[in-house]
Amino acid sequence: IAAVAILIQWIVFIPSYFFQTERFFDFTGSLTYLSLVALSFAQESGPKSPRQIILTTFTAIWAIRLGSFLFTRINRDGGIDTRFTDIKNKIVRFFNLWTIQGLWVFITALPVFIINCKRSASQPLGARDTVGFVLWGLGFACEVIADAQKTAFKHKPANKGRWIEEGLWYYSRHPNYFGEIMLWCGVFLSSTKDLEGVQYIAILSPMFVTFLLMKVSGIPMLEKASFKKWGNDPQYQDYLARTSALVPLPVHRKKKI
């Protein structure tokens, strides 16, 4: 499955580098999620367990929603993503980015791949699954609402050149990332009912997503870009001081998480 994930990225990388475009990067990531969950779901013949069906469906819904959202956004922006401005003309760096995306997909959805490829009988659904499904639902809703609020904010001409601090963004500077971390924690929690021994390596999924969004390509990159724009603005400095970086919290709390 990991090899298929990377192979898909390499195939799309070739025309993307030739035409110097990042337009299909995020779309390819979502397509890879869909391809791999379908492949893993079809690995074992016989009836599927409710847990396999539900977690596979959750992953597909999430990938379709996020992929369509990101593809629509980059098309609206003329096919340009500033993350790639200094990278796409450097073949090694651009190639590495596509390869990393393949690994990203594999690690993120690892709990789903493991339970879908599991040969032994699945455990019945229980309280742990309920908690996991609720976490996924809340996380998905948080991510969808946050993306919709930011899109609506950017569409208003009066907001041009401003940062968003309304809706969920009033309580968190990155509520969409909080939602994504929460939903993958929910997927992992439900999967643990079917995990045994080394299969608990699936915990890499929520750990990897959290680390990546908080320390590598998520919050650090966006915060750096935002500070470059508004770092000298006292109102923005106040927003940073009173608003949690990730977990939505009442604004009167000064502690940032």
C-alpha positions in Angstrom: 0.0 0.0 0.0 2.8 2.4 0.8 4.4 1.7 -2.6 1.2 2.4 -4.4 0.9 5.7 -2.5 4.3 6.8 -3.6 3.9 5.5 -7.1 0.8 7.7 -7.6 2.7 10.8 -6.5 5.6 10.0 -8.8 3.3 9.6 -11.8 1.6 12.9 -11.3 4.9 14.6 -10.4 6.2 14.1 -14.0 3.6 16.4 -15.8 3.5 18.7 -12.8 7.2 19.4 -13.0 7.1 19.6 -16.8 4.4 22.2 -16.8 5.6 23.8 -13.6 2.3 23.6 -11.8 1.2 22.7 -8.3 -2.5 22.7 -9.2 -2.9 19.0 -8.7 -0.8 18.4 -5.6 -3.5 18.4 -3.0 -6.0 16.8 -5.4 -3.6 13.9 -5.9 -3.2 13.5 -2.2 -7.0 13.1 -1.8 -7.1 10.8 -4.7 -4.4 8.7 -3.1 -6.4 8.4 0.1 -9.4 7.2 -1.8 -7.4 4.7 -3.9 -5.6 3.2 -0.9 -8.7 2.8 1.4 -10.5 1.2 -1.5 -7.5 -1.1 -2.2 -7.2 -2.0 1.5 -10.9 -2.6 1.8 -10.8 -5.1 -1.1 -7.7 -6.9 0.2 -9.7 -9.6 2.1 -12.7 -11.4 0.7 -15.7 -12.2 2.7 -18.1 -10.0 4.8 -16.8 -6.7 6.1 -17.1 -5.7 9.8 -19.1 -2.6 10.8 -15.9 -1.0 12.0 -14.2 -1.6 8.6 -17.2 -0.1 6.8 -17.6 2.9 9.0 -13.9 3.9 9.2 -13.4 3.4 5.5 -16.5 5.5 4.8 -15.3 8.2 7.2 -11.9 8.4 5.5 -13.5 8.5 2.0 -15.9 11.3 3.1 -13.0 13.3 4.6 -10.8 12.9 1.5 -13.5 13.8 -0.9 -14.5 16.9 1.1 -11.0 18.2 1.7 -9.8 17.4 -1.8 -12.7 19.2 -3.5 -12.3 22.1 -1.2 -8.5 22.5 -1.8 -8.9 21.9 -5.6 -11.6 24.6 -5.8 -9.5 27.0 -3.8 -6.3 26.6 -5.9 -8.3 27.0 -9.1 -9.9 30.1 -7.7 -6.4 31.4 -7.0 -5.2 30.8 -10.5 -3.5 27.5 -9.8 -0.9 29.1 -7.6 0.0 27.9 -4.1 2.7 30.1 -2.5 4.1 27.1 -0.7 5.6 26.0 -4.0 6.9 29.3 -5.4 10.5 28.6 -4.6 10.3 24.8 -4.9 8.6 23.8 -8.1 11.5 24.8 -10.4 13.9 22.7 -8.3 13.4 19.1 -9.5 14.9 17.4 -6.4 13.0 19.4 -3.8 9.8 19.3 -5.8 10.2 15.5 -6.3 10.8 15.0 -2.6 7.7 17.0 -1.7 5.6 14.6 -3.8 7.3 11.6 -2.3 6.7 12.9 1.2 3.0 13.4 0.4 2.8 9.7 -0.4 4.3 8.8 2.9 2.0 11.3 4.6 -1.1 9.6 3.2 0.1 6.1 4.2 1.0 7.1 7.8 -2.1 9.2 8.3 -4.6 6.5 7.3 -2.6 3.6 8.7 -5.2 2.6 11.3 -7.8 2.1 8.5 -5.3 0.2 6.3 -4.4 -2.2 9.2 -7.9 -3.1 10.2 -9.0 -3.5 6.5 -6.2 -5.9 5.8 -6.7 -7.8 9.1 -7.4 -11.5 8.6 -8.7 -12.4 12.1 -12.3 -11.7 13.2 -13.2 -8.1 14.1 -14.4 -7.2 17.6 -18.0 -6.0 18.0 -18.5 -2.3 18.2 -18.5 -0.9 21.7 -18.1 2.2 23.8 -14.6 2.9 22.5 -16.0 3.1 19.0 -18.8 5.4 20.0 -16.2 7.8 21.5 -14.1 7.5 18.4 -17.0 8.1 16.1 -18.0 11.2 18.1 -14.5 12.6 18.0 -14.4 12.0 14.2 -17.8 13.8 13.8 -16.8 16.7 15.9 -13.4 17.0 14.3 -14.9 16.8 10.8 -17.5 19.4 11.6 -14.9 21.7 13.1 -12.7 21.5 10.0 -15.6 22.0 7.5 -17.1 24.9 9.4 -13.7 26.6 9.9 -12.9 26.3 6.2 -16.3 27.6 5.2 -16.0 30.6 7.6 -12.6 31.5 6.2 -13.7 31.2 2.6 -16.7 33.4 3.3 -14.5 35.9 5.1 -12.1 36.1 2.1 -14.9 36.6 -0.4 -15.9 39.9 1.2 -14.0 42.8 -0.4 -13.9 44.7 2.9 -11.8 42.0 4.5 -9.0 42.2 1.9 -5.6 42.3 3.7 -7.1 41.4 7.1 -6.8 38.3 9.2 -9.9 36.4 10.3 -11.0 36.4 13.9 -14.7 35.6 13.7 -16.6 32.4 14.1 -14.4 29.5 15.3 -11.4 31.6 14.4 -12.3 33.9 17.3 -11.4 31.1 19.7 -8.5 29.5 17.8 -6.0 30.7 15.2 -6.2 27.3 13.5 -9.5 25.6 14.3 -9.4 23.6 11.0 -6.1 21.9 12.1 -7.7 21.2 15.5 -10.5 19.5 13.7 -8.2 17.4 11.6 -6.2 16.2 14.6 -9.4 15.3 16.5 -10.9 13.3 13.6 -7.7 11.2 13.2 -7.6 10.6 16.9 -11.1 9.3 16.7 -10.2 6.9 13.8 -7.3 5.5 15.8 -9.3 5.1 19.0 -12.0 3.1 17.2 -9.3 1.0 15.4 -7.7 -0.1 18.7 -10.5 -2.6 19.3 -9.0 -4.7 16.4 -5.3 -4.0 16.9 -2.9 -6.5 18.3 0.8 -6.4 19.1 2.9 -4.6 16.4 -0.3 -3.3 14.8 -0.4 -0.6 17.5 2.1 1.2 15.3 -1.2 2.7 14.0 -0.7 5.3 16.8 1.7 7.0 14.4 -1.3 8.3 12.6 -2.6 10.9 15.2 1.0 11.5 16.4 2.2 12.2 12.9 -0.7 14.5 12.0 -0.3 16.4 15.3 3.5 16.8 14.8 3.2 17.8 11.2 0.5 20.4 11.7 1.9 21.9 14.9 5.7 21.8 14.2 6.4 21.4 10.5 4.1 22.4 7.6 0.9 23.6 9.3 0.9 26.2 12.0 4.7 27.3 11.8 4.5 28.1 8.1 1.2 30.0 8.3 2.2 31.8 11.5 5.4 32.9 9.9 3.6 34.2 6.8 1.0 36.0 9.0 3.6 37.6 11.2 5.4 38.8 8.1 2.2 40.6 7.0 0.9 41.9 10.3 3.6 41.4 12.9 3.9 45.2 13.5 0.2 45.7 13.9 -0.7 46.1 17.6 -4.2 44.7 17.0 -2.7 41.5 15.5 -0.2 41.3 18.4 -3.2 41.5 20.7 -5.0 38.7 18.7 -1.9 36.5 19.1 -1.8 37.2 22.8 -5.4 36.4 23.6 -6.2 33.6 21.1 -5.1 30.0 21.4 -3.0 28.7 18.5 -4.9 25.4 18.2 -7.5 24.4 20.8 -10.5 26.7 20.7 -10.6 28.4 24.1 -12.5 31.4 25.6 -10.5 34.5 24.6 -10.1 35.8 28.2 -7.7 32.9 28.8 -4.1 34.0 28.1 -2.6 30.6 28.0 -1.9 29.6 24.4 -1.9 25.9 23.4 
